[in-house]
Each structure stands twice: as structure tokens, then as C-alpha cells.
Amino acid sequence: MAKQQISLAGKVAVITGSTRGIGRAIAERYGRAGARVMVSSSRADAVAQAVGELRAQGIVCEGTPCDVSDLSQVQALVRRALDAFGHVDIWMNNAAVSGPFGETLDVSPEEWRRVLEVNVFGCYHGCISALPHMIERRSGKIINVSGGGATRAQRFLSAYSTSKAAIVRLTEGFARDYHDHPYLSFNVLAPGMVPTDMMNSFRTVGTGAEAIKALPRVMRIFGTTAEETADVALRMASSATDGVSGKVFELMPRRRVLWRLATAALR
């Protein structure tokens, strides 16, 4: 039997951090499914390039630079999307930074704080900026991207792990606070380890320089792909998740981890 195609025709999706990596793959997948897409990142040149490339694929797309740690810029992103498309159906908080790869004491407090400002407060800013419009329209899906740290801390990435765990609790908090609005959904996408630019360009500090040498092997065992992530993100944005809120959609659940470990051992 042919796989049923998911359509997002008529939908408008805003995706932060969507000029490359996971966000870019999701923007392309949403656009091919018929959604009109608003892309953003902190770099204006990257936004312009992404918009041009997406339009070349036939995707209806607009874009604007946005530093999600700045609430006023996120609010401007909402206004830009409304001016361009009239409404917003799907809001994905994907923008994130990793911080340096190393032991916690080797990471400066300023760098540690910056990870939380982008990853946690950026996610919070997106939620509170998109939510009033969605409540007014009585429709909307907010998808927050978590990752390593959602269920357990990742060594040498304490700030990143903390931020990704906080995103899960933040999403659950919104789901509980607005459970009496059944037309809304707040869910978490946990991609696992995806070989994006961020994963491939960690800045190391202290003992992290030696520890990072093991990363390629870890990626071979536990890695997922941006395309797999985009497939799950598409389902999360569709009617398949109507009425579902406060759920974590994992690409690497425990049973898959165990299977990967067993396969690696046999090799």
C-alpha cells in the first residue's frame, strides 16, 4: 500500500533557526507539503540565501533575521509572518546554540548563560509571541525542538543539556496551562544526534579537545538524519496530532538505542 502523503496546504509555518541543518530540512519538507514558510536566523545573509534557494524549489517562502534571545525581534517575526501570509498555523522553536564542548568549569559563565538565553528564552519568546494570535484564531500548533539532554545530561555539554531538559518542562507547562484550549497543541521534537553544522563545529575547551575525538563513532551508532527529523516534524504539524499536547516525539527512543548498541556490538 502506498504511503499516505501528508498535506499542509493552506497552512503557514514559522521556523526559527531554519537557514541550515534541521530547521532548513523541516522548512523544505513543510514547503513541499504545501505550507507557506517563514524562515529566520540571526544572520541576514543566510536568510536571504535560504529564501532564494527555497523559492527555486517552488516553495512559497519569506524570511527575516531574528535573534530569538531578544523578545522584541521575535515579536517582529510574528508581525512579519502576519503581514506576509495573514495568519500563522505552525510555530516551530528550533533556533539553538551548543556552547563550548568541555567540562562545566572550563566554560565561562557568559557562554553558559548565552546557551540558555538562546535555547530556553528563545523558545519561551516564541511561545508567548505566537500564542495570542493562535488563541484569537482558535487554532495553532507550537513545536519546540529539544535534543540531547531531554532525558539525561550529555557529557561536556552541560549548558546545552540543561537547556534541552528545560524545553521539555516548558512545553509541558504550556500544555497544562492551556489544556482548556483543545484547538492548541504544544509538543516537543527530540531529534537525537544529527550531523548538522552545529554538531560538526563544536568549539572545544579544556579536556573537551580530547574527548571530542570519540564523537564520530558515537554518531555512527546513535546518529539520526535531518531528513528523518523532518518526517516526524511533518507529522507533528499535521492533523494527525490534533488534540495531542504535552508529548515528546523522540527519534531515538530507548528501544532504538538498545538496538543500535546491540548492532554495534555484533560488528
Secondary structure, 3 states (H helix, E strand, C coil): CCCCCCCCCCCEEEECCCCCHHHHHHHHHHHHCCCEEEECCCCHHHHHHHHHHHHHCCCCEEECCCCCCCHHHHHHHHHHHHHHHCCCCEEEECCCCCCCECCHHHCCHHHHHHHHHHHHHHHHHHHHHHHHHHHHHCCEEEEEECCCCCCCCCCCCHHHHHHHHHHHHHHHHHHHHCCCCCCEEEEEEECCECCCHHHHCCCECCCHHHHHHHHHHHHHHHECCHHHHHHHHHHHHCHHHCCCCCCEEECCCHHHHHHHHHHHHHC
